[in-house]
Amino acid sequence: MPYTAFKKHETAADSLKDRVILVTGAGQGLGRSAALAFAQQGATVILAGRKQNKLEAVYDEMLATGLPEPLIFPLDLEKATEDDYKAMAEGIYQQLGRLDGILHNAAHFGRLGPLDINTSKEFERMFKVNVIAPFALTKACLPLLKMSEDASVVFVSSSAGHEAAAYWGAHGVSKKALEHLMQTWSLELQQFPQIRLNAVIPGAIQSPQRKKSHPGEVHAELPTADSLMEYYVYLMGPDSRNERGQVFGQ
Ligand SMILES: NC(=O)c1ccc[n+]([C@@H]2O[C@H](COP(=O)([O-])OP(=O)(O)OC[C@H]3O[C@@H](n4cnc5c(N)ncnc54)[C@H](OP(=O)(O)O)[C@@H]3O)[C@@H](O)[C@H]2O)c1
């Protein structure tokens, strides 16, 4: 199934003002760029990720450039339990009182190779980070999202998940499952028009993960993460209110 092409979009300044948005994998790559872009549009961002030092660097950058003070939430999605996600949602409520968006950006990559050399352990790890974590985090935050007037949950997929691609193994399968999760939940939440779920396929973008997955590319010639941010801001903000259950890409 083809995905919906991104359209050029003019976003008004401060389009995310007064919103609280949680970004997973916010310490580097696309997640870092998204966290900064959301804050530049006025959002208070919750920086979630595995490595505290990387989250602190983003925190410092936000304060140094006069952006709204973010919250740091270190969490290893491979080890997190339902109780951890409940505690996270409770912490968000206690400290910020609301949640208006989640960008499920963090992903485990692993390695490329034929399925017959993949192990069940690799599949388990891939699914824990790429599918079960976004499910459990969304579930824990659903009561908060239902309190928002306009909540957006965005799942980050990949072209190798949208269409089967040889040698993308457990990673591709997990991203396909993630899209299916988004679409199923989107149908189930129709009676809550204030919450929308969509997915995004970034395409080839400079990032630490991209260097690993495509070592043969000239990395510097790829588009930067910042070049995508107008679409991420659009999907998180009020102008995409009527988009739901869709997979967007370039
Ligand atoms: N770049 C591309 O060309 C491209 C193409 C298609 C799809 N994507 C998708 O875009 C998203 C961002 O990718 P990227 O290229 O920016 O990758 P990246 O630079 O490797 O960033 C991935 C992020 O996920 C976090 N993460 C990984 N495992 C985690 C875990 N167990 N617990 C918590 N956080 C974890 C990492 O945190 P740490 O820094 O703490 O390790 C990192 O911040 C991913 O969903 C990816 O599949 C990217």
The ligand as a MOL file (V3000), in Angstrom:
LIG
                    3D

  0  0  0     0  0            999 V3000
M  V30 BEGIN CTAB
M  V30 COUNTS 48 52 0 0 0
M  V30 BEGIN ATOM
M  V30 1 N 17.8940 7.8370 9.5240 0
M  V30 2 C 17.2360 7.2260 8.5730 0
M  V30 3 O 17.6250 7.2490 7.3910 0
M  V30 4 C 15.9620 6.4760 8.9080 0
M  V30 5 C 15.2960 5.8410 7.8660 0
M  V30 6 C 14.1170 5.1500 8.1590 0
M  V30 7 C 13.6330 5.1050 9.4630 0
M  V30 8 N 14.3220 5.7390 10.4540 0 CHG=1
M  V30 9 C 13.7500 5.6700 11.8130 0
M  V30 10 O 13.8770 6.9330 12.4490 0
M  V30 11 C 14.0100 6.7490 13.8600 0
M  V30 12 C 15.2380 7.4810 14.3540 0
M  V30 13 O 16.3440 6.9180 13.7020 0
M  V30 14 P 17.7910 7.5860 13.6520 0
M  V30 15 O 18.2770 7.3370 12.2780 0
M  V30 16 O 17.7700 8.9470 14.2180 0 CHG=-1
M  V30 17 O 18.5470 6.5560 14.6440 0
M  V30 18 P 19.6290 6.7220 15.8000 0
M  V30 19 O 20.5060 7.8670 15.5200 0
M  V30 20 O 20.2710 5.4000 16.0120 0
M  V30 21 O 18.7260 7.0210 17.0560 0
M  V30 22 C 17.9550 6.0060 17.6320 0
M  V30 23 C 17.5320 6.4490 18.9970 0
M  V30 24 O 16.8360 5.3540 19.6050 0
M  V30 25 C 17.3030 5.2310 20.9260 0
M  V30 26 N 17.2090 3.8470 21.4120 0
M  V30 27 C 17.6750 2.7310 20.8130 0
M  V30 28 N 17.4850 1.6720 21.6240 0
M  V30 29 C 16.8900 2.1500 22.7500 0
M  V30 30 C 16.4410 1.5600 23.9580 0
M  V30 31 N 16.6100 0.2560 24.2080 0
M  V30 32 N 15.8720 2.3450 24.9010 0
M  V30 33 C 15.7360 3.6840 24.6980 0
M  V30 34 N 16.1410 4.3090 23.5730 0
M  V30 35 C 16.7180 3.5430 22.6170 0
M  V30 36 C 18.7560 5.6690 20.8920 0
M  V30 37 O 19.0990 6.0470 22.2050 0
M  V30 38 P 20.6410 6.0900 22.7060 0
M  V30 39 O 21.2430 7.2650 21.9980 0
M  V30 40 O 20.4920 6.3010 24.1480 0
M  V30 41 O 21.2550 4.7930 22.3050 0
M  V30 42 C 18.7210 6.8220 19.9000 0
M  V30 43 O 18.4650 8.0300 20.5550 0
M  V30 44 C 14.0510 5.2480 14.0960 0
M  V30 45 O 12.7700 4.7940 14.4520 0
M  V30 46 C 14.4590 4.6980 12.7450 0
M  V30 47 O 14.0490 3.3690 12.5370 0
M  V30 48 C 15.4750 6.4140 10.2130 0
M  V30 END ATOM
M  V30 BEGIN BOND
M  V30 1 1 1 2
M  V30 2 2 2 3
M  V30 3 1 2 4
M  V30 4 1 4 5
M  V30 5 2 4 48
M  V30 6 2 5 6
M  V30 7 1 6 7
M  V30 8 2 7 8
M  V30 9 1 8 9
M  V30 10 1 8 48
M  V30 11 1 9 10
M  V30 12 1 9 46
M  V30 13 1 10 11
M  V30 14 1 11 12
M  V30 15 1 11 44
M  V30 16 1 12 13
M  V30 17 1 13 14
M  V30 18 2 14 15
M  V30 19 1 14 16
M  V30 20 1 14 17
M  V30 21 1 17 18
M  V30 22 2 18 19
M  V30 23 1 18 20
M  V30 24 1 18 21
M  V30 25 1 21 22
M  V30 26 1 22 23
M  V30 27 1 23 24
M  V30 28 1 23 42
M  V30 29 1 24 25
M  V30 30 1 25 26
M  V30 31 1 25 36
M  V30 32 1 26 27
M  V30 33 1 26 35
M  V30 34 2 27 28
M  V30 35 1 28 29
M  V30 36 1 29 30
M  V30 37 2 29 35
M  V30 38 1 30 31
M  V30 39 2 30 32
M  V30 40 1 32 33
M  V30 41 2 33 34
M  V30 42 1 34 35
M  V30 43 1 36 37
M  V30 44 1 36 42
M  V30 45 1 37 38
M  V30 46 2 38 39
M  V30 47 1 38 40
M  V30 48 1 38 41
M  V30 49 1 42 43
M  V30 50 1 44 45
M  V30 51 1 44 46
M  V30 52 1 46 47
M  V30 END BOND
M  V30 END CTAB
M  END
